[in-house]
Amino acid sequence: MRDHLKYLVSLVLSLSLSLASAHASIRSEYEVKAAFLYNFTRFVAWSNGATVSEPLDVCIYGDEPFGDLLAPLQGRKSQGRELQLRYPSVVADIAGCDVLFIGQSQSRNVDELLKMAQSQRGVLTVSDLPDFIRKGGIVGYVKQGNVIRFEISLKAAIEAGLTINSRLLELAVRVLR
């Protein structure tokens, strides 16, 4: 367990250092969440038949809490696929998203958004809304004290046709099976 915690801490620090600006000395909550978001793309396998020539679309829906923290991800490779950031403004525009971050402003629409994502299959849903994985989401950020962690619904991932690497499952604070 201690080795996993060390791994998590080093992973978060290395990713947040690469994503954050050089002058910042304290990592904000959303710097850590942005680092995790990138890491999720590295440890989830999509079974929808996409090839490395197709971009991996990371969509942020609702109020955008990351500011420019995700900008370094644009064009970066993950599992051989180029990351493409999208900011859909209407529900219909989330079609084609591989990763869908649902912002806090969408708490009233979360059920509708999750149903749409589930109907598309192959969409990794991520949010920091309370009880997100119990509502059908796949990855939910949780705060434990001052530490940002995440929980995973393995059941929802399997239903979406996604395979989550066991290393990522080990780092989750909770896994719903």
C-alpha positions as CSV (number, residue, x, y, z in Angstrom):
1,M,0.0,0.0,0.0
2,R,2.8,2.4,0.9
3,D,4.5,1.7,-2.5
4,H,1.2,2.6,-4.3
5,L,0.9,5.8,-2.3
6,K,4.5,6.7,-3.3
7,Y,3.7,5.9,-6.9
8,L,0.6,8.1,-6.8
9,V,2.4,11.0,-5.2
10,S,5.3,10.8,-7.7
11,L,2.8,10.4,-10.6
12,V,0.7,13.4,-9.6
13,L,3.8,15.5,-9.0
14,S,5.5,14.7,-12.3
15,L,2.3,15.2,-14.3
16,S,1.4,18.4,-12.6
17,L,4.9,19.8,-13.0
18,S,4.8,19.1,-16.7
19,L,1.3,20.7,-17.1
20,A,1.6,23.6,-14.7
21,S,3.5,26.8,-15.3
22,A,7.0,27.0,-14.1
23,H,6.5,29.9,-11.7
24,A,3.8,28.2,-9.6
25,S,5.0,26.7,-6.4
26,I,1.8,25.3,-5.0
27,R,-0.4,23.0,-7.2
28,S,-4.0,24.0,-7.4
29,E,-6.8,21.5,-7.2
30,Y,-7.4,21.8,-11.0
31,E,-3.8,21.4,-11.8
32,V,-3.9,18.0,-10.1
33,K,-7.2,17.2,-11.8
34,A,-5.8,18.2,-15.2
35,A,-2.8,15.9,-14.6
36,F,-5.1,13.0,-13.7
37,L,-7.2,13.7,-16.7
38,Y,-4.2,13.3,-19.0
39,N,-3.1,10.2,-17.1
40,F,-6.6,8.6,-17.5
41,T,-6.1,8.7,-21.3
42,R,-2.9,6.7,-20.8
43,F,-4.3,4.0,-18.7
44,V,-7.7,3.3,-20.4
45,A,-8.1,1.2,-23.5
46,W,-10.9,2.0,-25.9
47,S,-12.3,-1.0,-27.8
48,N,-14.2,1.0,-30.3
49,G,-11.8,0.2,-33.1
50,A,-10.2,3.7,-33.3
51,T,-6.8,3.7,-34.9
52,V,-3.7,5.7,-34.0
53,S,-4.4,8.0,-36.9
54,E,-7.7,9.1,-35.3
55,P,-7.5,11.8,-32.6
56,L,-8.5,11.1,-29.0
57,D,-11.2,13.7,-28.3
58,V,-11.2,15.1,-24.8
59,C,-14.3,17.1,-24.2
60,I,-15.0,19.6,-21.4
61,Y,-18.8,20.2,-21.0
62,G,-20.2,22.9,-18.8
63,D,-18.3,25.6,-17.0
64,E,-14.7,25.1,-17.8
65,P,-12.8,25.0,-14.5
66,F,-9.3,24.3,-15.9
67,G,-8.6,27.7,-17.5
68,D,-5.5,27.2,-19.6
69,L,-4.2,24.2,-17.7
70,L,-5.3,21.8,-20.4
71,A,-3.7,23.7,-23.2
72,P,-0.5,21.7,-23.0
73,L,-2.5,18.6,-23.8
74,Q,-3.6,19.8,-27.2
75,G,-1.7,17.8,-29.8
76,R,0.1,15.7,-27.2
77,K,0.1,11.9,-27.8
78,S,-1.5,9.3,-25.6
79,Q,-1.3,5.7,-26.6
80,G,-0.2,6.8,-30.1
81,R,-3.3,9.0,-30.6
82,E,-3.1,12.8,-30.7
83,L,-5.2,14.5,-28.0
84,Q,-7.7,17.0,-29.3
85,L,-9.5,19.3,-26.8
86,R,-13.1,20.2,-27.5
87,Y,-15.5,22.4,-25.6
88,P,-19.0,21.5,-26.7
89,S,-21.7,24.0,-25.9
90,V,-24.8,21.9,-26.5
91,V,-25.5,18.2,-25.6
92,A,-25.6,17.1,-29.2
93,D,-22.0,18.2,-29.7
94,I,-20.7,15.6,-27.3
95,A,-21.1,13.0,-30.0
96,G,-17.6,11.7,-30.9
97,C,-16.0,12.5,-27.5
98,D,-13.7,9.8,-26.2
99,V,-13.3,11.5,-22.8
100,L,-16.1,13.6,-21.4
101,F,-15.4,15.8,-18.4
102,I,-18.8,17.0,-17.0
103,G,-18.4,20.3,-15.1
104,Q,-20.0,21.4,-11.9
105,S,-22.5,23.6,-13.7
106,Q,-24.1,20.5,-15.2
107,S,-25.3,18.9,-12.0
108,R,-28.9,19.2,-13.1
109,N,-28.1,17.6,-16.5
110,V,-25.8,14.8,-15.3
111,D,-28.3,12.0,-15.9
112,E,-29.1,13.2,-19.4
113,L,-25.3,13.5,-20.2
114,L,-24.5,10.1,-18.8
115,K,-27.3,8.5,-20.8
116,M,-26.1,10.1,-24.0
117,A,-22.5,9.0,-23.3
118,Q,-23.6,5.5,-22.5
119,S,-25.6,5.3,-25.7
120,Q,-22.4,6.1,-27.7
121,R,-20.3,3.5,-25.9
122,G,-16.6,4.1,-25.6
123,V,-16.9,7.4,-23.7
124,L,-14.8,7.8,-20.5
125,T,-16.9,10.0,-18.3
126,V,-15.1,12.0,-15.7
127,S,-16.4,14.6,-13.2
128,D,-15.9,16.2,-9.8
129,L,-19.7,16.2,-9.1
130,P,-20.6,14.5,-5.8
131,D,-21.5,10.8,-6.1
132,F,-20.7,10.8,-9.8
133,I,-19.8,7.1,-10.1
134,R,-22.9,6.1,-8.2
135,K,-25.0,8.0,-10.8
136,G,-23.3,6.0,-13.6
137,G,-20.1,8.0,-14.3
138,I,-16.8,6.1,-14.7
139,V,-14.3,8.3,-12.9
140,G,-15.1,10.7,-10.1
141,Y,-12.7,13.1,-8.4
142,V,-13.0,13.1,-4.6
143,K,-11.2,15.3,-2.1
144,Q,-9.8,13.7,1.0
145,G,-8.6,16.5,3.2
146,N,-6.4,18.6,0.9
147,V,-5.6,15.7,-1.4
148,I,-7.4,15.1,-4.7
149,R,-8.0,11.4,-5.4
150,F,-10.4,9.6,-7.7
151,E,-12.8,6.7,-7.6
152,I,-13.7,4.4,-10.5
153,S,-16.9,2.5,-11.5
154,L,-15.4,-0.6,-13.1
155,K,-19.0,-1.8,-13.9
156,A,-19.7,1.5,-15.9
157,A,-16.3,1.2,-17.7
158,I,-17.0,-2.4,-18.8
159,E,-20.5,-1.4,-20.0
160,A,-18.9,1.4,-22.0
161,G,-16.5,-1.0,-23.6
162,L,-13.5,0.4,-21.8
163,T,-10.7,-1.5,-20.2
164,I,-9.0,0.2,-17.2
165,N,-5.4,-0.7,-16.5
166,S,-5.0,-2.5,-13.2
167,R,-2.3,0.1,-12.1
168,L,-5.0,2.8,-12.3
169,L,-7.5,0.7,-10.4
170,E,-5.0,0.2,-7.6
171,L,-4.6,4.0,-7.3
172,A,-8.3,4.6,-7.0
173,V,-9.6,5.4,-3.5
174,R,-12.6,3.2,-4.3
175,V,-13.6,0.9,-7.1
176,L,-17.2,-0.1,-7.7
177,R,-17.5,-3.5,-9.3
